[in-house]
């Protein structure tokens, strides 16, 4: 039957070295988790700001499209009015 102790494959110094490595790894992992937890609210705020900014950009682009459509329609109406006026002058129907 295999047991945890005694371990014939490693010396006590090797086992202590392995345990120290595991302890160091746990310390690093705890620090990484702490840093991630500290940055999570900052990232959440950044994401909310980005999303809000994008929404404002999309709204501004929709408004610009509407204004361009109005301008295009107005230009078309003006062109038609000017063309009719010129035609009426050419036909001698106006002053």
Steps between C-alpha positions, in 0.01 A plus 500: 500500500620846405511752779608858520775432750771389491584614151796310367521691173601832658717611783364719774691797354338441160156478659561825689615663173183382325284626788679837493434522126133425557487765775661754268250412227212549744640839602526608135148375426358687799668822381368450146148446633529809721619713207226365275236572764636853542491565126161346438303811607730720288444274202125501561498881507711512183259261329198705608666821378587336169147368455349838587737679263415259220128554559547877481703458180229284342232754596707784355544304175124436479433871549760588237339256254161663563646847443673385181172354373321828574777692325491268199123533473522878536769516232287290269197721559707814443646357178152418370372847592795672328461279190128583477578870541762486223258312275232760563744779413605321184136452404435870554243437772666696777691812578 
